[in-house]
Amino acid sequence: MALVALKPVLDAARWCHYGQGAFNVNGVSWAKAVIEVHEMFRSPAVLQGADLANGFMGGCTDFVHATLEDKRRGAKRIGEAVRTYGEKASIPVVLHLDHGKDFESCKAAIDGGYTSVMIDGSSLPFEENVDLTREVIKYAHGRGVSVEGELGVLAGVEDHVFAADSTYTNPLKAIEFFKKTKVDALAISYGTMHGASKGKDVKLRSQIPGAIRECMNHEGIDGALVSHGSSTVPAYIVDEINGLGGELKNAHGISIQELKEAIACGINKINVDTDIRLAVTRNLKELFQAGKTLQTSPWVGEIYRLLEENRDKFDPRIFLTPIMDTVMFGTIPNPEVAGIVDCIERGVKEAVGTLIVQFGSYGKAPLVAGRTLEEMREFYRENEK
């Protein structure tokens, strides 16, 4: 089926009381695997391309310094990859921009085929955040595309998103933000953190989404709540990476039980990236340990060198730069590269499949209203007069 906007997917999660996972993708094989595992579980799928993922897919191996042109090119490529597999799937599929940093980044994503975008104005003063979010909404809703905003600041590091400390979301300001912007979804700060080093035994303040949801219900506000920085950072995968020569330290995630309690308190969308990166990196390390001849291969040996030089890193984008054609276009020139792609796909499916079950979205695909982007455009036009 055609790709859908985020709102109908989150409406189903909100009405039927389950959590909708949203999973970051950084290449064609990521997109393929995320869609396939959701289809296997009959779950709606939300695939996320972060701002820097667009730069990476645009061919900028130094993706931290990607240009707007890199991001435009990459957004188009991610859009093409998700459409290639999503339009063949029997489940609703959303392509969502994660942490768009300005209007132009969001516009580039929408023009590249994204059906939902997040504008992160959380570091701005409240009224400036409102104004920026409204600007993006005007452009996006006019094309049937959903918009997620953010209020409150998460600590931690993920791509270009960094903050030393958290600022919890004020429930009353959240209600004001919804009213002033008409945003479809709002990412809030309630104790989650970006990155793999979230701190041992972190506790979420689930009373924050609970209070916001109660106020929304009282005010008749139609919207979803989003949890960023929600990777579980499976300890067994961290241990396996370190057992294979990795040097990951202080890697702790959010417990599944804490996330389930947050879902019960009103969280509808849960963003996960780190779990996938860890599983893929472990698989790559296992591949090279089992196949010593691959370590000096002219096709994939450079990947092994990068793994060895960056033992304290777990972002596969650091290691996969020698096979950018495979990352960007899905080309598989030989069995050795096919082995790398298999590592990626198996890692993605392991991490994502586990959370589909834990968050409760399995079997829920038929619950999503199948609105086209044109129908969503008309919906927004009628409801925002």
N, C-alpha and C positions, 0 to 999 in steps of 0.2 A: 504494500500500500504506500501511498505518498507520505512523506514526512509530515508530522503534525506539530502544532504549537505546544508549548509547555502547559498552558492553562488547563486544557481538558484532562491531561495526564494527572496533574496535581489535584484537580477537582475530584477525580476518582479516589485518589489516595486519601483525601480529606474526608470525603463522604463515607468511605468504607474502612477507615481507621487502620491503614497500614502505612509503612514507610516506603517511599519511592527512592531507590538508590539512583545517584547520578555519577557517572564514571568518566574520568578524564581519558581521552585518547590522544596519542601522539604519532599516529601513522596509520597506513591502510590496514595492516594486519591487526592493530588494536581494534579498529572499527569493526572489522569482520568478526572478530572473536566476541566482542561485546554484544553485537546483534545476535549472533548464533546462540550464545548461552542464554540470552533472554528469550529467544524463540523456543529453545528447548524447555524452559520453565513456563512458557506462556505468560511472560511478564511484560508489561510496557517497558520501554527502554529509553533512558535519557543518556545521551552521549555528550560529553563536554570537551570542547576545545578551549584551552586557556589562551590568553593573549599571546604568551610566548610559544605555545604549541603551534599557533598560526605562523609565527616567525620561523620556527623550526621546519614546519611543513612547507614554508616558502623557500627553503633551501639554505637558510642561514644557520650554519652549524654553531656559530657563536650567538645562539638564540637570545641570550640576555640582552644583546645589543641589536636586535632585529629592528629594521626600519618599518615604517608604515607600509611601504610597497611590499616588503617581505610578508607582512601580515595579511595584506590583501590577497597576495598570491597563495599563501598557505590556507587562508580561510576558504578560498575557492576549491583548493585540492581536498581539504577535509570534507567540504560539502559534497564534492563529487564522490568521494569514497563512501560516505555514509549513505548517499542516495543509491549508489551501486548495489549495496547490500540491503539497505533499509526498504527500498521500493520492491524488493523481491520477498520481503519478510511478511509474515501473517500477523504481526503485532504492531502496535503504534510505536513509532520511533521519533524521538526529538533530537535535534542537534542544537546544543546550547553553548553560548559563549560564556566561559567562566572568567570572572574578574576583568571585564572590559574596563580599561582605565580612563577612557574619555569618549566623547561622542563619535569621533572619527573611527576609533577601534570598533565600536558597536556597528556603525554604518558599514564598515568593511566586512564585518562578519555577516550582516544581513544581506548585503549585496552578493556575498559569496555563497549564500544558500542556507545560512543558519535560520532556524525557525523559532529561536528564543535567544535572548541576550541578557547578560547581567552587567549592569553598570555599577561600578564600585566607587561611590562617592563618600564612603564612610570616613575618610580622613578629612573631609571638608566640614566647615561649619554647617549646621543643620539646614539653614535656608539655601545655601549654595548646593548642598546635596539634593534638596528638593528640586531646585531649578534644573540641575543637570539631569536628574532622573526624568523629569517632565519632558525635557528636550528629546531624550532618547525615546520615551514612550510615544511622543507625537510621531516620530519617524517610523518606529516599529509597528505600532498598532495600525497605522495607515497601510501596512502591508500584511496584516494578520499575524504578526510576530509578537510573542509574549515577552515581558520584561520582568527581570528580577532586580531589586535594589538591595542596598545593605545599610544597616544602621547599627552602630556599635563597632568596636575594633577588636579583632582577634589577634592574640599574640602569636609569634612563631614566624616561620619563613616558608613560602611556597612560590616558586618562580620569582616575579618581581614584587610580590606581596610580602611586606615585612612590618612587624610591630614588636617592640620590646615588651609591652604590657597590654593586657586586655582592658577594654572599657565596656562594661556590660550595657546592654540595650535597656533603656528606660521604657517600660511598657506604655506609658502615656504618650511619649514621643513617637513610639511605633504607631499608635493609633492615629496621631496627627499626621505622620508620614503617609500612611495609607490614604487618608482622606485627601491630602493635598496633591498626591501624585497619581492616584488610581493605579498603582503598581500591581502586577499580578501576584508577585511573590516577594517576600522580604527576608533576606538573610539577617539573622540576629546573632548577637554575642551573648552566650550564656555559659561559657566555660570551656568550649572546645578550642583547639589550637591548630594552626597550620604546621605541616611538616611531621617528621618521625619522632622528634624529641618533645613529646607533649608532657612529660613528667609522669613519674610512677604514681599509680592510684589516683589519677585526676578525677575530680568529682564535678559533675555538671549541675548547674543551678536550674533544674527543670521547672522550678516555680516561675521562672521568667517567661518561657513560652506558654506555660499554663495561664499566667496572668494576662498575657497579650491575647491569647485565644479567647478567654472569657470576655475581655473587653470588646474584641471583634464581634463575638456573637451578640453581645448586648447592643452594639452600635449597628448591627446588620452589615458589617464589612465583609465583602467577598474577596478572600485572598489566602495565600498559602504562606507557611513559615518554613524557612530553610536553615539547615545546619551545615555550616562550612567546617573545614578542619576536622572531619569526623572519621578519618581512617582508624582502623583498629590496630594496625601495626602488629600482625600476628607474631607472637614471640617465637613460635616454632620456625618461621621463615627467617627471622633475624638470626636465630641460633644456627640454622643451616648455612646461611651466608658466611657467618663468622667461622664455622667449621670448615668452610671451603677457602679460607684465607682472607675473608673480609675483616674489616676493622670498624664495624658499626658500634657506636657507644650511645648509651642513654636513649635507646630507641623504645619508646612506650606509646601505646595508642589509647583510644577511648574504648572502654569495655563494651561488649555487645549488650550487656544488661543495662548499662547506663543509656545507651542509644534506644533500646526498647522502651525504657521509661520515658525518654524524651518524646518518642512517637506517641505514646499514650497521653502526653501532656500537650500535644498540638503541633509537633514538628512533622512536616509532610515530605520534605525532600532532604536527602542526606548525601552530601558530597564526599566522594572517596577518590583519592589518587595514589597516595603513598603505598597502600596495600598492593596495588597492581605493579608499581615500580619494583617493589621488593620481590614479588613472585617472579617477575621476568628476569631480574638480575640474578636471582638464585639459579634459575634454569640455565642461564648463560654460563654461569660458573660451573655448574654440573656438566654441561655439554663439553666444555674444554678440558675438564678433568678426566672425563671418560674417553675423550678422543684426543690423545696427545698430538697426533699428526695435524689436527686442526690449528694448533698453536702457531704453526709456521706456514699455514696455508696462505697463498697469495690473495685469496678471496676474503677470508675471515680472520686471518692471523692478527691483523691490526686491531680487531675487536678485542682479542685476548690481551694484547699489549695494553690497551686502554683500561681494561678491567684490572690488570696487575698494577698499573700506575695510579689507579684511583680506588684503592681498597676501602677507603672510608666513604665512598660514594655509592649511591644505589639508583640514581636516575639513569635509565637505559639510554636516554638521548646522548649522554656523554660517551657511551660506548659504541653506539650504532652509526656514528658519522661516516665510517668507511663504506656503508651500503645505503647511501641516501636515496638512490633510485628505488631501492626496495621499500624504504620507509615512505617515500612520497608517492610512489606510483604502484607499489605492489609487485614489481617485477621480480622474478625468481630465476636467475640465470643458470643455476647449477644446484646439485644436491647439498653442497655445503651451506649455501645461503638458505636453502629450504630448511635446513636444520635450525638455523637462527630464527627463521619465521615460526617454526614449530615451537621453539622456546617461548617466543612472545605470545603466541595464541594459547598455549597451555597455561602459561602464567596468568594471563588475563582471565581465562575461564575459571581457573581455580579461585582467584580472589573474588571475582564478581559473582560467580555461582553461589559461593558460600553466603554472601550478603543478600542476594535475592531471597534466599530461604530465611535467613535471620530477620530481615526487615518485613517479610510477609507479603511481597509483591507477586509471588508465584501464583499462576492461575488467574491473575487479575486483568489480563489484557482485554478480555471481552467487556469489561466494565467501563472502558474509556470511550467517551462519545467521539465518533470518527468525523470530526469537523475538518474540512479543508482549510488552507490558509485564506482562501477567498471568503469562506463562510465565517472565519474568525475576524476578518476585516470588517464584514458587515455587522458581526456581533459587537465589536468595539465601537463602530460608528453609531449603532443604535443605543448603546449603553453609556456613551460618553458625551451625549448631547447636553 
